[in-house]
Each structure stands twice: as C-alpha cells, then as structure tokens.
Amino acid sequence: MSSETLPTTTTTLPDARVAAPDLDFVRRSKPASVLMDSLVLAKRHLIRIPRQLDWLIGVTIMPIMFLLLFRYIFADTVQATLPAGVDAVNYLVAGILVQGLVFGSMNTGLGLAMDSKEGLMDRFASLPMSRSAVVLGRILADMGIAIFTTAITIVVGLLVGFRPTTDVVDWLAAIGLMLLMAFTLAWLGAIIGLWLKTVEAVNSIGFSLIFPLTFVSSTFINPDFLPGWLQGFAKNQPFTLLLDATRGLLTGYPEVGNSGWMVTLYLVIALAVFVPVALWMYERRISQ
C-alpha cells in the first residue's frame, strides 16, 4: 500500500492586536462635522422634552403670565406714559416677546450646568465628536424651545389685543433680529453656565444679572417716566436698543431708522466675543 503525500496549506491568522482606527480626523472642528454633531446633540436634548413636560410648561407660562399681568392690571398706567396714538398693548407685547428671549437664554446656562453635574460633559469629551458641538448643540435645542414659546406668546398676545402695524418685510426683519438676539444671548448664557459651578448658582446669579437689564429699560414703561438718575442708563443700555428696534419693526413706535442695523452690528460683535469665550471656558471646564 503506497502512501501519498498530500499538499498542506498553511493558513496565517491575522494578528489579533489590530491598531485602533485613527479618529483624530473626526475630532477636527470642520464646519460640516461641527454642524452635524451639534444637530445630533440638539435632537438628543429635544427628544427628552416629552419626559420633562412640567419644565416646558413652566418656561411657556412665564412670558404668558407677564403678558396677562401687564395687559389687564398695568396697561392703563403704561398707556399714560406713552404718546398719543401709541397703543399700550402693542407696546407691552413687543417688550415681553424680547424679555422672554432674554430669560430663555438662561436655559442654556442651566442645561450646561446640569450636564456637568450629571457627568455628561466628561462622556461627550471621550466620544469621537467635535467638542464645540456640545455647546452649540445645547444652544440649538434651546433656540428651538425659544421659537416655540415665542410663537405661543404671539398667539396669546393676538388674543388679548396685540395688533402689529407692519408688513411682511418688517415682520421678517423683526423675526430675524429676535433670532439673532436669542442666539447671541444663548452664548452669554453658556458662559454663565460654564463659569459658575452649580445649577443653583446659575439659576440665582444668572437671573440676578439679567433682571436689572430687563426691568430698568423700556420693556414696560417709557424711560422718560423713570427717576432722573435711572433715565440715562435705561435709555442707552443694550437691552433698550434691542427693544426699541424690535418694537419699531413690529408696531412702528419708536421709529426704527438706523437702529435696526446698529443693533444687528452690536449683536454680531457680541457674538464674535461670546463664542470663543464660551468654547474656551468649556475646554477649561472639562480639563479640570
């Protein structure tokens, strides 16, 4: 019996120790990747809202409460401070719309403080994603909430007598200005949320900083009727300039003139300052 030598094949198994893929290219802050990562995080924040309906109801009720309070209790007093022909309801609704956006900017600070408290910032920092998307994603989500609450406030305002005297172009200009203002102030809210250590501190100190700006202004009353030592500040502070430009676009009083372009320029300059500061503070926060 003859034996036949069969050919043998040698199979080389791949080395189990395969180098991890290089994900550095994902971390680079290219505009497209930053935007995509930000939208993913914004969606994450928004889909949590149905489980937090009490919070959504709270942020929606606040501007409506201010609107109804001043419409039915203080409207006659406000009317006495306005020139003839200027309706107090139109004056108040425009001011409360802008005030609601300013208050809403603190949601960004509160959200970032909560993310830090729950350890989400550390988790995000370990993922292959743009780090700036963590802040921008939160801001985009809060912008969506601000649009929703502002729309509800406008509807309630129309029901209680708000009658804007403007055309489509001015409406679009007013909406664009309010969106730019909300986006800019959200970055300021992010700075406050990343600067302070706790959610409680952001809530108390943050609102303590913005309350004087909203009330010592033209939000609810003509600044000419404020005490003399407050008039200079109330007429020239940034919030009054924002209010007057938005109110002028929506109701025709006061005259907008060049104030709309000036306010837009101020907001763009503020945005150019707030964005790098907020991102620097975020990097500093996660490295501690």
CORGINOR-V794548 format. One record per residue. N is the residue number from 1. OMEGA is omega in degrees with one decimal (none if undefined). Layout:
{{N,OMEGA} {N,OMEGA}}
//
This chain:
{{1,-176.8} {2,177.7} {3,-178.9} {4,-178.9} {5,-179.6} {6,178.9} {7,178.9} {8,177.3} {9,-179.9} {10,179.8} {11,-179.8} {12,179.8} {13,178.3} {14,179.0} {15,-177.8} {16,-177.4} {17,179.5} {18,-178.6} {19,179.6} {20,-179.9} {21,179.8} {22,-178.4} {23,-178.3} {24,-178.4} {25,179.1} {26,-175.9} {27,-178.2} {28,-173.3} {29,172.7} {30,-176.1} {31,-177.3} {32,-178.4} {33,177.0} {34,-178.9} {35,-179.1} {36,178.0} {37,-179.7} {38,179.1} {39,177.5} {40,-179.7} {41,177.5} {42,177.2} {43,178.8} {44,-179.5} {45,-175.1} {46,-178.5} {47,176.0} {48,-174.3} {49,178.1} {50,176.2} {51,-179.8} {52,-175.4} {53,179.3} {54,178.0} {55,-179.9} {56,177.7} {57,-179.6} {58,-178.2} {59,177.8} {60,-176.3} {61,-174.1} {62,179.0} {63,178.0} {64,178.4} {65,176.9} {66,-178.2} {67,-179.0} {68,-179.9} {69,-177.5} {70,179.7} {71,-171.8} {72,-179.7} {73,-173.5} {74,-174.6} {75,-179.1} {76,178.1} {77,177.7} {78,-179.8} {79,-178.9} {80,-178.8} {81,-173.8} {82,176.1} {83,179.2} {84,179.0} {85,178.9} {86,-176.5} {87,-177.1} {88,-178.6} {89,176.6} {90,-179.8} {91,-176.4} {92,-176.6} {93,178.8} {94,178.6} {95,-178.8} {96,174.7} {97,-179.5} {98,178.6} {99,178.8} {100,177.6} {101,178.5} {102,177.4} {103,-179.8} {104,179.3} {105,178.8} {106,175.8} {107,178.0} {108,178.4} {109,178.8} {110,-179.5} {111,179.0} {112,177.1} {113,177.8} {114,177.1} {115,178.5} {116,-179.4} {117,-177.3} {118,178.5} {119,-178.1} {120,179.5} {121,178.4} {122,177.8} {123,178.9} {124,-178.2} {125,-179.2} {126,-178.2} {127,178.4} {128,-177.6} {129,178.6} {130,-177.8} {131,179.3} {132,179.8} {133,179.6} {134,179.6} {135,-178.0} {136,178.1} {137,176.7} {138,-178.4} {139,179.2} {140,177.1} {141,179.2} {142,175.0} {143,176.9} {144,177.9} {145,179.5} {146,177.6} {147,179.5} {148,-177.9} {149,178.4} {150,177.8} {151,177.7} {152,-179.6} {153,178.3} {154,179.7} {155,178.6} {156,177.8} {157,177.3} {158,179.9} {159,-177.1} {160,172.2} {161,178.6} {162,-178.5} {163,-180.0} {164,-179.4} {165,-174.2} {166,177.7} {167,-175.5} {168,-178.6} {169,179.7} {170,175.7} {171,179.2} {172,178.1} {173,179.4} {174,179.0} {175,178.2} {176,179.1} {177,179.4} {178,177.5} {179,177.3} {180,178.3} {181,179.9} {182,179.6} {183,-179.7} {184,-178.2} {185,175.7} {186,175.8} {187,174.0} {188,175.8} {189,177.1} {190,178.2} {191,179.6} {192,-179.5} {193,179.1} {194,-179.9} {195,-177.7} {196,-169.4} {197,-173.2} {198,177.2} {199,-179.4} {200,179.3} {201,177.7} {202,-178.0} {203,-175.6} {204,-176.2} {205,180.0} {206,179.9} {207,175.9} {208,179.2} {209,-174.4} {210,-179.9} {211,179.0} {212,-179.2} {213,-176.7} {214,-176.5} {215,176.0} {216,-176.0} {217,178.7} {218,-177.7} {219,-172.3} {220,-174.7} {221,173.7} {222,-177.1} {223,178.5} {224,-178.5} {225,172.9} {226,175.2} {227,-174.0} {228,-176.9} {229,177.4} {230,-172.3} {231,-178.7} {232,178.2} {233,-175.4} {234,-176.9} {235,-171.5} {236,179.6} {237,-173.4} {238,-175.9} {239,178.0} {240,177.4} {241,176.9} {242,-179.6} {243,-175.5} {244,178.8} {245,179.6} {246,-179.6} {247,178.8} {248,178.6} {249,-175.8} {250,-171.3} {251,-179.3} {252,176.8} {253,-5.9} {254,178.0} {255,-177.4} {256,-178.5} {257,178.1} {258,-175.2} {259,179.2} {260,178.1} {261,179.4} {262,179.4} {263,177.4} {264,178.2} {265,178.9} {266,-179.1} {267,179.0} {268,177.5} {269,178.2} {270,179.2} {271,179.3} {272,177.3} {273,-173.9} {274,-174.4} {275,-179.9} {276,178.6} {277,-180.0} {278,-179.5} {279,176.1} {280,179.7} {281,176.4} {282,177.7} {283,179.0} {284,-177.9} {285,-176.1} {286,179.0} {287,-179.1} {288,none}}
//
